[in-house]
């Protein structure tokens, strides 16, 4: 009954097997191996983006920070939601890697930025005395488990484009969002106006593998230099590439995300059936619920694990996350413990 994070699960067997297979023989280092080249070709095909450039790193923080540093100068601002991962959980990495770009925080229900909120934030004309709005960052799915529809992404990207901003998508749970919306990868990304996608595999069955997809190839040279300077050009890149290749092969990434979403829905439906308030949209594999003090104590005693925060009304607000490895019996055991 481990619902703390999708990072708490291991790796998919297919990914583990690919890493072991990649250990055979010799190959060129620093991403000059054939496996890395295959991954770039796969991503281009899956996203219907023949000009895109793809760079592998090992963590979501590195992917986001290096991507945003490529989009925003030190005197720029990056508009994001108030509880976006880049604001709350990355220890200032975007500011550090960009040399000082400022995060400008926006509000919105379910951790989603609204067109009205974005327009209002961009309404004042920046002068030499201000940071210059440079990039918009969208999280897909959001930290509240909500999903942007293709139309919502396109509407935000259109506003950003009118104001000269590039669009970054933190796609640590991009696969979960695709499954939830039944959208195509292209429609959810560059066709909607996204310039850079950080495609996360780690939370969805990889060991440590993220792909930064630059739909504008003119950004590639700066990004690869920043990746090297930031310590994320791995000498034995073949092991990162092997994870990503296995993850993307034959739709494994979408099947893993679909299972995580299904377990999240099973949990949300079961909680509602027992009268437990579900506090978030629960559109992907992450949800928030309110447990009374008695329920929380009983669940902890039974071995259930999740992240609780004290609730103003008493009890706790619990964050629960299902993963590709969550079993139906794990969900049912938590519900039975209630």
Residue frames relative to the residue before (quaternion, step in Angstrom):
aa qw qx qy qz dx dy dz
X 1.0000 0.0000 0.0000 0.0000 0.00 0.00 0.00
X 0.2836 0.7651 -0.5181 0.2564 3.56 0.83 1.05
X 0.0768 0.8164 -0.5601 0.1175 3.56 -0.32 1.31
X 0.3022 0.7812 -0.4995 0.2212 3.59 1.18 0.50
X 0.7858 -0.1582 0.1796 0.5703 3.57 0.85 -0.97
X 0.5134 -0.6018 0.4966 0.3573 3.56 -1.20 0.41
X 0.5483 0.5802 -0.4036 0.4470 3.61 1.28 -0.05
X 0.5837 0.6052 -0.3742 0.3911 3.61 1.21 -0.34
X 0.6118 0.5459 -0.3550 0.4491 3.59 1.21 -0.37
X 0.5615 -0.5913 0.4575 0.3546 3.56 -1.29 0.25
X 0.6239 -0.5030 0.4143 0.4315 3.54 -1.12 -0.71
X 0.5943 -0.5705 0.4302 0.3692 3.54 -1.19 0.54
X 0.5911 -0.5987 0.3960 0.3678 3.63 -0.98 0.74
X 0.6324 0.5415 -0.3390 0.4381 3.60 1.01 -0.75
X 0.6468 0.5078 -0.3112 0.4764 3.55 1.07 -0.75
X 0.6462 0.5157 -0.3206 0.4623 3.57 0.93 -0.87
X 0.6552 0.5111 -0.3152 0.4583 3.59 0.93 -0.86
X 0.6482 0.5247 -0.3194 0.4501 3.58 1.02 -0.77
X 0.6323 0.5195 -0.3333 0.4682 3.58 1.04 -0.73
X 0.6419 0.5088 -0.3235 0.4738 3.58 0.95 -0.83
X 0.6651 0.5042 -0.3086 0.4562 3.60 0.90 -0.88
X 0.6469 0.5354 -0.3160 0.4416 3.58 1.05 -0.74
X 0.5867 0.6065 -0.3597 0.3983 3.56 1.23 -0.35
X 0.5716 0.6119 -0.3771 0.3957 3.60 1.22 -0.30
X 0.8677 0.1794 -0.1183 0.4483 3.53 -1.11 0.79
X 0.5486 -0.5932 0.4899 0.3274 3.50 -1.38 -0.38
X 0.0642 0.7735 -0.6301 0.0229 3.53 -1.21 0.54
X 0.6339 -0.5418 0.3806 0.3997 3.57 -1.21 0.34
X 0.4259 -0.7238 0.4851 0.2438 3.61 -1.04 0.72
X 0.7945 0.3945 -0.2366 0.3964 3.53 -1.45 -0.19
X 0.7235 -0.4669 0.2497 0.4430 3.58 1.03 0.75
X 0.5483 0.6079 -0.4066 0.4054 3.58 1.23 0.20
X 0.4633 0.6818 -0.4380 0.3587 3.58 1.25 0.37
X 0.6308 -0.5653 0.3777 0.3740 3.55 -1.22 0.48
X 0.6015 0.5762 -0.3660 0.4150 3.59 1.10 -0.60
X 0.6456 0.5034 -0.3174 0.4786 3.58 0.97 -0.83
X 0.6380 0.5175 -0.3272 0.4669 3.59 0.99 -0.77
X 0.6412 0.5139 -0.3326 0.4626 3.59 0.99 -0.75
X 0.6362 0.5244 -0.3390 0.4532 3.59 0.97 -0.79
X 0.6460 0.5087 -0.3391 0.4570 3.60 0.88 -0.82
X 0.6577 0.5006 -0.3121 0.4683 3.59 0.95 -0.83
X 0.6350 0.5308 -0.3308 0.4534 3.59 1.00 -0.79
X 0.6706 0.4940 -0.3088 0.4593 3.57 0.85 -0.91
X 0.6291 0.5312 -0.3381 0.4558 3.58 0.95 -0.78
X 0.6801 0.4838 -0.2906 0.4679 3.56 0.95 -0.88
X 0.6715 0.5088 -0.3056 0.4436 3.59 0.84 -0.97
X 0.7566 0.3666 -0.1961 0.5046 3.57 1.01 -0.81
X 0.3626 -0.7486 0.4831 0.2732 3.60 1.28 0.09
X 0.5019 0.6214 -0.4133 0.4371 3.53 0.97 1.00
X 0.1452 -0.8644 0.4733 0.0874 3.60 0.41 1.20
X 0.7033 0.4532 -0.2721 0.4753 3.61 1.16 -0.45
X 0.4663 0.7086 -0.4395 0.2953 3.59 1.23 -0.22
X 0.2390 -0.7231 0.6273 0.1630 3.53 -1.29 0.57
X 0.1786 -0.8009 0.5704 0.0371 3.53 -0.99 0.92
X 0.0280 -0.7963 0.6037 -0.0262 3.56 -0.83 1.04
X 0.2903 -0.7809 0.5357 0.1377 3.56 -0.86 1.01
X 0.0104 0.7433 -0.6688 0.0076 3.52 -1.18 0.78
X 0.5502 -0.6665 0.4114 0.2897 3.58 -1.26 0.20
X 0.7918 0.2422 -0.1386 0.5433 3.62 1.14 -0.37
X 0.5817 -0.5895 0.4389 0.3485 3.52 -1.23 0.54
X 0.6159 0.5464 -0.3521 0.4451 3.58 1.04 -0.69
X 0.6521 0.4973 -0.3162 0.4769 3.59 0.95 -0.83
X 0.6395 0.5312 -0.3315 0.4461 3.58 0.93 -0.86
X 0.6992 0.4708 -0.2763 0.4617 3.57 0.79 -1.02
X 0.7015 0.4926 -0.2859 0.4284 3.56 0.77 -1.05
X 0.6807 0.4721 -0.2952 0.4761 3.59 0.91 -0.85
X 0.6384 0.5229 -0.3300 0.4585 3.58 1.01 -0.78
X 0.6969 0.4674 -0.2835 0.4643 3.59 0.84 -0.95
X 0.6112 0.5381 -0.3535 0.4604 3.58 1.08 -0.62
X 0.6361 0.5191 -0.3229 0.4707 3.57 1.14 -0.61
X 0.7220 0.4501 -0.2400 0.4675 3.58 1.12 -0.64
X 0.7968 0.2729 -0.1114 0.5275 3.60 1.05 -0.71
X 0.3651 -0.7220 0.5400 0.2320 3.62 -0.85 0.91
X 0.7042 -0.4662 0.3096 0.4368 3.62 -1.21 0.21
X 0.7132 0.4179 -0.2527 0.5028 3.58 1.13 -0.58
X 0.5427 0.6395 -0.3869 0.3831 3.58 1.27 0.23
X 0.2926 -0.7098 0.5967 0.2333 3.52 -1.36 0.03
X 0.2452 -0.7367 0.6175 0.1255 3.51 -1.23 0.72
X 0.2385 -0.7879 0.5536 0.1262 3.59 -0.52 1.16
X 0.1301 0.7822 -0.5942 0.1345 3.55 -0.80 1.05
X 0.6202 -0.5291 0.4024 0.4165 3.57 -1.25 0.14
X 0.6537 -0.5596 0.3577 0.3628 3.53 -1.18 0.67
X 0.7783 0.2620 -0.1733 0.5437 3.62 1.04 -0.61
X 0.2409 0.7726 -0.5437 0.2225 3.59 1.12 0.62
X 0.6236 -0.5610 0.3958 0.3737 3.55 -1.13 0.63
X 0.6547 0.5264 -0.3258 0.4336 3.60 0.96 -0.80
X 0.6696 0.4664 -0.2934 0.4980 3.60 1.23 -0.44
X 0.7938 0.3786 -0.1655 0.4462 3.56 0.76 -1.08
X 0.8451 0.2575 -0.0534 0.4654 3.58 0.89 -0.93
X 0.6713 0.5101 -0.3238 0.4294 3.64 1.08 0.31
X 0.4841 -0.7419 0.4011 0.2332 3.56 1.20 0.66
X 0.6900 -0.4981 0.2813 0.4435 3.59 1.06 0.76
X 0.3187 0.7873 -0.4855 0.2072 3.62 1.22 0.25
X 0.6491 0.5018 -0.3582 0.4457 3.66 0.86 -0.72
X 0.6512 0.4998 -0.3171 0.4749 3.58 0.98 -0.81
X 0.6615 0.5205 -0.3085 0.4431 3.58 0.96 -0.89
X 0.7281 0.4417 -0.2600 0.4552 3.59 0.71 -1.05
X 0.6764 0.4679 -0.2983 0.4843 3.61 1.12 -0.54
X 0.4870 -0.6797 0.4271 0.3442 3.58 1.22 -0.19
X 0.8110 -0.2937 0.1285 0.4893 3.57 1.18 0.45
X 0.3708 0.7236 -0.5110 0.2790 3.61 1.18 0.09
X 0.3652 -0.7604 0.5093 0.1701 3.55 -0.96 0.93
X 0.3492 -0.7004 0.5770 0.2337 3.56 -1.07 0.76
X 0.1651 -0.7673 0.6158 0.0689 3.57 -0.81 1.07
X 0.2513 -0.8389 0.4751 0.0856 3.54 -0.43 1.28
X 0.1403 -0.7844 0.6031 0.0350 3.55 -0.95 1.04
X 0.3910 -0.7041 0.5458 0.2312 3.55 -1.26 0.49
X 0.2320 0.7562 -0.5969 0.1344 3.53 -1.35 0.14
X 0.5514 -0.6316 0.4354 0.3279 3.54 -1.02 0.83
X 0.8411 0.1636 -0.1529 0.4923 3.55 -1.21 0.69
X 0.5763 -0.6211 0.3461 0.4030 3.58 1.23 0.62
X 0.5070 0.6244 -0.4319 0.4081 3.57 1.17 0.59
X 0.3979 -0.6827 0.5640 0.2397 3.54 -1.02 0.87
X 0.2628 -0.7663 0.5665 0.1510 3.58 -0.99 0.82
X 0.6102 -0.5428 0.4126 0.4035 3.60 -1.15 0.46
X 0.6456 0.5257 -0.3298 0.4451 3.59 0.97 -0.83
X 0.6672 0.5016 -0.2991 0.4625 3.57 0.95 -0.85
X 0.6546 0.5057 -0.3108 0.4682 3.56 1.02 -0.80
X 0.6362 0.5234 -0.3256 0.4640 3.59 0.96 -0.85
X 0.6628 0.5102 -0.3099 0.4521 3.57 0.91 -0.91
X 0.6677 0.5070 -0.3061 0.4511 3.59 0.96 -0.83
X 0.7282 0.4190 -0.2318 0.4904 3.57 1.11 -0.64
X 0.4500 0.7245 -0.4358 0.2873 3.59 1.26 -0.14
X 0.6786 0.4647 -0.3338 0.4607 3.68 0.78 -0.82
X 0.4097 -0.7014 0.5285 0.2466 3.55 -1.00 0.84
X 0.3640 -0.7394 0.5241 0.2148 3.58 -0.72 1.07
X 0.1610 -0.7585 0.6247 0.0926 3.54 -1.10 0.80
X 0.7358 -0.4009 0.2949 0.4591 3.55 -1.28 -0.06
X 0.6278 0.5551 -0.3282 0.4359 3.58 1.21 -0.40
X 0.7176 0.4427 -0.2319 0.4852 3.61 1.21 -0.38
X 0.5425 -0.5157 0.5144 0.4185 3.52 -1.33 0.15
X 0.3973 -0.7343 0.5104 0.2059 3.55 -1.08 0.76
X 0.4355 -0.6945 0.4945 0.2888 3.64 -0.61 1.04
X 0.0581 -0.8557 0.5124 -0.0434 3.56 -0.58 1.18
X 0.8225 0.0299 0.0301 0.5671 3.59 0.99 -0.74
X 0.2441 -0.7088 0.6410 0.1645 3.51 -1.33 0.54
X 0.1206 -0.7895 0.5993 0.0553 3.57 -0.90 0.94
X 0.0968 -0.7830 0.6144 0.0005 3.55 -0.80 1.13
X 0.2402 -0.7649 0.5801 0.1437 3.58 -0.96 0.84
X 0.0168 -0.8147 0.5758 -0.0666 3.56 -0.78 1.11
X 0.4820 -0.3765 -0.7406 0.2783 1.68 -0.77 2.38
X 0.6243 -0.5900 0.3664 0.3577 3.57 -1.22 0.45
X 0.6677 -0.5079 0.3746 0.3948 3.53 -1.36 0.20
X 0.6638 0.4437 -0.3166 0.5121 3.60 1.26 0.01
X 0.5788 -0.6238 0.3617 0.3809 3.57 1.27 0.18
X 0.5064 0.6265 -0.4334 0.4040 3.58 1.25 0.36
X 0.2984 -0.7576 0.5631 0.1411 3.55 -1.23 0.51
X 0.3650 -0.6835 0.5870 0.2346 3.56 -1.05 0.81
X 0.3560 -0.6942 0.5802 0.2340 3.56 -0.99 0.84
X 0.6807 -0.4848 0.3448 0.4274 3.56 -1.24 0.38
X 0.6585 0.5166 -0.3128 0.4490 3.58 0.94 -0.84
X 0.6405 0.5214 -0.3254 0.4605 3.57 1.05 -0.72
X 0.6377 0.5096 -0.3269 0.4762 3.58 0.99 -0.80
X 0.6705 0.5099 -0.3011 0.4469 3.56 0.90 -0.95
X 0.6430 0.5251 -0.3303 0.4492 3.60 0.98 -0.79
X 0.6712 0.4801 -0.2982 0.4796 3.58 0.94 -0.85
X 0.6580 0.5098 -0.3131 0.4572 3.58 0.95 -0.86
X 0.6224 0.5414 -0.3461 0.4469 3.60 1.04 -0.69
X 0.6443 0.5028 -0.3161 0.4818 3.58 1.00 -0.84
X 0.6458 0.5173 -0.3184 0.4626 3.58 0.92 -0.91
X 0.6670 0.5194 -0.3052 0.4384 3.56 0.91 -0.88
X 0.6394 0.5299 -0.3296 0.4492 3.57 1.00 -0.77
X 0.7313 0.3926 -0.2208 0.5122 3.56 1.16 -0.61
X 0.5761 -0.6449 0.3573 0.3529 3.57 1.25 0.30
X 0.4885 0.6587 -0.4348 0.3720 3.59 1.20 0.46
X 0.3883 -0.6616 0.5865 0.2601 3.53 -1.20 0.63
X 0.3162 -0.7541 0.5500 0.1698 3.59 -1.21 0.54
X 0.1146 -0.7728 0.6240 0.0143 3.51 -0.86 1.15
X 0.1272 -0.7742 0.6146 0.0820 3.57 -1.01 0.80
X 0.2651 -0.7184 0.6269 0.1436 3.53 -0.81 1.12
X 0.0171 -0.8498 0.5242 -0.0529 3.54 -0.11 1.32
X 0.1152 0.8168 -0.5554 0.1054 3.56 0.89 0.87
X 0.7600 0.1807 -0.1379 0.6089 3.60 1.21 -0.52
X 0.1391 0.8227 -0.5328 0.1414 3.58 1.03 0.84
X 0.6392 0.5290 -0.3360 0.4457 3.59 0.94 -0.81
X 0.6395 0.5188 -0.3272 0.4636 3.60 0.99 -0.80
X 0.6543 0.5084 -0.3127 0.4643 3.57 1.01 -0.80
X 0.6247 0.5374 -0.3437 0.4503 3.60 0.99 -0.77
X 0.6702 0.4921 -0.3000 0.4676 3.56 0.87 -0.95
X 0.6646 0.5251 -0.3088 0.4327 3.58 0.96 -0.87
X 0.7652 0.3652 -0.1859 0.4965 3.59 1.03 -0.77
X 0.3095 -0.7572 0.5008 0.2828 3.58 1.27 -0.44
X 0.3776 0.7163 -0.4946 0.3157 3.58 1.13 0.63
X 0.4890 -0.6117 0.5135 0.3507 3.56 -1.28 0.21
X 0.6295 -0.5394 0.3839 0.4067 3.60 -1.14 0.47
X 0.6556 0.5137 -0.3203 0.4513 3.59 0.97 -0.80
X 0.6693 0.5118 -0.3071 0.4426 3.57 0.90 -0.93
X 0.7069 0.4664 -0.2588 0.4645 3.58 1.04 -0.77
X 0.7511 0.3711 -0.2028 0.5070 3.59 1.22 -0.25
X 0.8656 0.1001 -0.0785 0.4843 3.60 -0.46 -1.15
X 0.6230 0.5344 -0.3634 0.4407 3.61 1.05 -0.56
X 0.6773 0.4531 -0.2796 0.5077 3.59 1.23 -0.47
X 0.6577 -0.5475 0.3041 0.4186 3.60 1.24 -0.01
X 0.4420 0.6799 -0.4693 0.3496 3.60 1.24 0.26
X 0.3140 -0.7650 0.5380 0.1636 3.57 -0.88 0.98
X 0.7962 0.0664 0.0044 0.6013 3.57 1.02 -0.87
X 0.0978 -0.7774 0.6205 0.0332 3.56 -0.90 1.00
X 0.1970 -0.7236 0.6487 0.1294 3.54 -1.00 0.91
X 0.1362 -0.8305 0.5399 0.0175 3.54 -0.16 1.36
X 0.1843 -0.8381 0.5103 0.0566 3.55 -0.36 1.28
X 0.1230 -0.7834 0.6064 0.0591 3.55 -0.94 0.98
X 0.5475 0.6691 -0.3964 0.3090 3.59 1.11 -0.62
X 0.7082 0.4511 -0.2665 0.4732 3.59 0.89 -0.88
X 0.7522 0.3847 -0.1774 0.5046 3.57 1.25 -0.35
X 0.8395 -0.2626 0.0946 0.4662 3.57 0.90 0.90
X 0.6141 0.5245 -0.3732 0.4566 3.61 1.21 -0.02
X 0.5682 -0.5557 0.4706 0.3832 3.55 -1.35 0.13
X 0.7186 -0.2631 0.2330 0.6001 3.55 0.78 -1.12
X 0.3984 0.7042 -0.4859 0.3305 3.57 0.02 1.28
X 0.0690 0.7619 -0.6375 0.0908 3.52 -0.87 1.10
X 0.1997 -0.7738 0.5886 0.1226 3.59 -1.08 0.67
X 0.2048 -0.7387 0.6284 0.1324 3.55 -0.92 0.93
X 0.1340 -0.8077 0.5738 0.0204 3.54 -0.51 1.26
X 0.1266 -0.7903 0.5987 0.0315 3.55 -0.54 1.24
X 0.2438 -0.8005 0.5313 0.1323 3.57 -0.31 1.22
X 0.6673 0.3720 -0.2735 0.5843 3.58 1.31 -0.29
X 0.3071 -0.8017 0.4775 0.1867 3.62 -0.21 1.19
X 0.5378 0.6271 -0.4147 0.3816 3.61 1.19 -0.28
X 0.6237 0.5453 -0.3338 0.4497 3.60 1.25 -0.33
X 0.5037 0.7266 -0.3924 0.2537 3.56 1.23 -0.47
X 0.6750 0.5127 -0.3288 0.4164 3.60 0.79 -0.93
X 0.6633 0.4855 -0.3180 0.4724 3.58 0.88 -0.84
X 0.6544 0.5186 -0.3352 0.4363 3.58 0.91 -0.84
X 0.6890 0.4819 -0.3212 0.4358 3.60 0.79 -0.88
X 0.6213 0.5135 -0.3483 0.4786 3.59 1.10 -0.54
X 0.6490 0.5002 -0.3171 0.4776 3.58 0.99 -0.80
X 0.6273 0.5335 -0.3444 0.4507 3.59 1.00 -0.75
X 0.6584 0.4931 -0.3103 0.4765 3.59 0.95 -0.84
X 0.6836 0.4888 -0.2874 0.4596 3.58 0.84 -0.98
X 0.6992 0.4715 -0.2608 0.4699 3.57 1.13 -0.67
X 0.5493 -0.6626 0.3785 0.3406 3.59 1.25 0.09
X 0.6059 0.5805 -0.3576 0.4099 3.60 1.16 0.43
X 0.4794 0.5723 -0.4976 0.4415 3.57 1.15 0.59
X 0.2116 -0.8225 0.5181 0.1014 3.56 -0.07 1.31
X 0.4856 -0.6544 0.4883 0.3123 3.55 -0.99 0.80
X 0.7619 0.2597 -0.1550 0.5727 3.59 0.95 -0.87
X 0.0411 -0.8540 0.5178 -0.0293 3.52 0.67 1.23
X 0.5225 0.6656 -0.4166 0.3324 3.58 1.14 -0.47
X 0.6523 0.5253 -0.3260 0.4385 3.59 1.09 -0.64
X 0.6208 0.4933 -0.3388 0.5064 3.59 1.15 -0.55
X 0.6591 0.5171 -0.3031 0.4542 3.57 0.96 -0.91
X 0.6278 0.5481 -0.3443 0.4323 3.58 0.99 -0.79
X 0.6301 0.5297 -0.3314 0.4610 3.58 1.02 -0.76
X 0.7023 0.4754 -0.2732 0.4540 3.55 0.81 -1.05
X 0.6391 0.5267 -0.3342 0.4499 3.59 0.99 -0.77
X 0.6659 0.4850 -0.3097 0.4748 3.58 0.89 -0.87
X 0.6411 0.5525 -0.3162 0.4287 3.57 0.98 -0.88
X 0.7402 0.4186 -0.2207 0.4777 3.57 0.98 -0.87
X 0.5635 0.6421 -0.3830 0.3512 3.60 1.17 -0.46
X 0.8691 0.0242 -0.0459 0.4919 3.56 -1.01 0.95
X 0.6605 -0.5625 0.3094 0.3894 3.59 1.04 0.72
X 0.2609 0.7921 -0.5192 0.1870 3.60 1.20 0.38
X 0.6383 0.5605 -0.3371 0.4060 3.60 0.91 -0.90
X 0.6953 0.4629 -0.2766 0.4751 3.57 0.99 -0.81
X 0.6211 0.5215 -0.3507 0.4684 3.59 1.08 -0.59
X 0.6479 0.5080 -0.3210 0.4681 3.59 0.96 -0.81
X 0.6673 0.4870 -0.2972 0.4787 3.57 0.96 -0.89
X 0.6345 0.5399 -0.3319 0.4425 3.58 1.01 -0.76
X 0.6433 0.5066 -0.3250 0.4732 3.56 1.02 -0.76
X 0.6423 0.5164 -0.3271 0.4624 3.59 0.93 -0.86
X 0.6519 0.5079 -0.3147 0.4669 3.58 0.94 -0.85
X 0.6573 0.5165 -0.3147 0.4497 3.57 0.94 -0.87
X 0.6597 0.4839 -0.3121 0.4829 3.58 1.01 -0.74
X 0.6124 0.5310 -0.3482 0.4709 3.60 1.09 -0.61
X 0.6606 0.4941 -0.3017 0.4779 3.57 1.00 -0.84
X 0.6241 0.5331 -0.3406 0.4586 3.60 1.01 -0.76
X 0.6593 0.5041 -0.3003 0.4702 3.55 1.02 -0.84
X 0.6683 0.5022 -0.3071 0.4548 3.59 0.87 -0.94
X 0.6673 0.4952 -0.3053 0.4651 3.58 0.90 -0.90
X 0.6661 0.5090 -0.3066 0.4508 3.57 0.97 -0.83
X 0.6334 0.5179 -0.3316 0.4697 3.58 1.03 -0.73
X 0.6529 0.5074 -0.3164 0.4650 3.58 0.90 -0.90
X 0.6456 0.5317 -0.3255 0.4410 3.59 0.95 -0.84
X 0.7114 0.4130 -0.2516 0.5099 3.58 1.16 -0.54
X 0.5841 -0.6279 0.3551 0.3721 3.57 1.25 0.28
X 0.4584 0.6617 -0.4633 0.3707 3.59 1.23 0.32
X 0.4118 -0.7163 0.4965 0.2662 3.65 -0.70 0.98
X 0.1920 -0.7317 0.6453 0.1068 3.56 -0.92 1.01
X 0.2763 -0.8451 0.4494 0.0864 3.52 -0.45 1.29
X 0.7498 0.3371 -0.1879 0.5375 3.58 1.24 -0.13
X 0.7138 -0.4875 0.3017 0.4022 3.52 -1.31 0.29
X 0.1482 -0.8267 0.5268 0.1308 3.61 1.12 -0.67
X 0.2725 0.7932 -0.4969 0.2231 3.56 0.91 0.95
X 0.7416 0.2955 -0.2049 0.5663 3.59 1.20 -0.33
X 0.7500 -0.3786 0.2804 0.4643 3.60 -0.75 -1.00
X 0.6549 0.4738 -0.2888 0.5130 3.58 1.30 0.25
X 0.0893 0.8004 -0.5881 0.0734 3.57 -0.94 0.86
X 0.2886 -0.7137 0.6081 0.1940 3.53 -1.38 0.28
X 0.0240 -0.7914 0.6106 -0.0149 3.56 -1.03 0.83
X 0.3699 -0.7057 0.5560 0.2366 3.55 -1.27 0.44
X 0.0765 -0.7776 0.6238 0.0184 3.54 -0.79 1.12
X 0.4582 -0.6351 0.5391 0.3099 3.54 -1.10 0.68
X 0.6721 -0.4759 0.3616 0.4370 3.57 -1.23 0.25
X 0.6567 0.5116 -0.3134 0.4569 3.58 0.99 -0.83
X 0.6526 0.5027 -0.3161 0.4706 3.58 0.95 -0.84
X 0.6469 0.5262 -0.3169 0.4518 3.56 0.93 -0.92
X 0.6653 0.5027 -0.3036 0.4609 3.57 0.89 -0.90
X 0.6642 0.5035 -0.3061 0.4600 3.58 0.95 -0.86
X 0.6578 0.5095 -0.3117 0.4587 3.57 0.96 -0.84
X 0.6509 0.5057 -0.3165 0.4695 3.57 0.97 -0.85
X 0.6545 0.5168 -0.3118 0.4554 3.56 0.97 -0.82
X 0.6801 0.4854 -0.2814 0.4719 3.56 1.12 -0.69
X 0.6056 -0.5939 0.3426 0.4040 3.59 1.28 -0.15
X 0.4487 0.6753 -0.4697 0.3493 3.61 1.22 0.15
X 0.0950 -0.7955 0.5977 0.0305 3.57 -0.98 0.87
X 0.1821 0.7255 -0.6408 0.1730 3.53 -1.01 1.01
X 0.5197 -0.6244 0.4658 0.3508 3.58 -1.24 0.15
X 0.0962 -0.8160 0.5686 0.0404 3.63 -0.54 1.14
X 0.0994 -0.7428 0.6563 0.0870 3.54 -1.22 0.64
X 0.5408 -0.6131 0.4481 0.3618 3.63 -0.96 0.74
X 0.3029 -0.7640 0.5470 0.1593 3.57 -0.89 0.97
X 0.5575 -0.6224 0.4229 0.3508 3.62 -0.95 0.76
X 0.7114 0.4488 -0.2510 0.4790 3.56 1.08 -0.72
X 0.6313 -0.4881 0.3385 0.4986 3.57 1.30 0.03
X 0.7224 0.3600 -0.2992 0.5089 3.55 -1.13 0.56
X 0.4870 -0.6478 0.4932 0.3159 3.57 -1.21 -0.49
X 0.3211 -0.6465 0.6447 0.2515 3.48 -1.38 0.41
X 0.1339 -0.8293 0.5421 0.0205 3.56 -0.48 1.22
X 0.2391 -0.7251 0.6271 0.1542 3.55 -1.03 0.88
X 0.0258 -0.7997 0.5988 -0.0358 3.55 -0.73 1.12
X 0.0609 -0.8077 0.5861 -0.0186 3.56 -0.82 1.04
X 0.2326 -0.7471 0.6088 0.1310 3.56 -0.91 0.98
X 0.2093 -0.7836 0.5742 0.1116 3.57 -1.14 0.60
X 0.7087 -0.4207 0.3347 0.4569 3.54 -1.33 -0.04
X 0.7110 0.4565 -0.2488 0.4735 3.59 1.19 -0.55
X 0.4588 0.6818 -0.4582 0.3386 3.61 1.24 -0.09
X 0.2494 -0.7725 0.5692 0.1309 3.57 -0.91 0.92
X 0.6171 -0.5429 0.4115 0.3940 3.56 -1.18 0.52
X 0.6559 0.5141 -0.3233 0.4483 3.59 1.00 -0.74
X 0.5776 0.5550 -0.3852 0.4584 3.62 1.16 -0.43
X 0.6520 0.4996 -0.3045 0.4823 3.55 0.97 -0.90
X 0.6885 0.4945 -0.2870 0.4462 3.55 0.82 -0.98
X 0.6153 0.5430 -0.3482 0.4531 3.60 1.08 -0.64
X 0.6443 0.5009 -0.3275 0.4761 3.59 0.98 -0.76
X 0.6641 0.4986 -0.3137 0.4604 3.57 0.90 -0.87
X 0.6447 0.5178 -0.3255 0.4585 3.58 1.03 -0.76
X 0.6402 0.5379 -0.3254 0.4415 3.58 1.06 -0.74
X 0.5691 0.5812 -0.3913 0.4304 3.61 1.17 -0.35
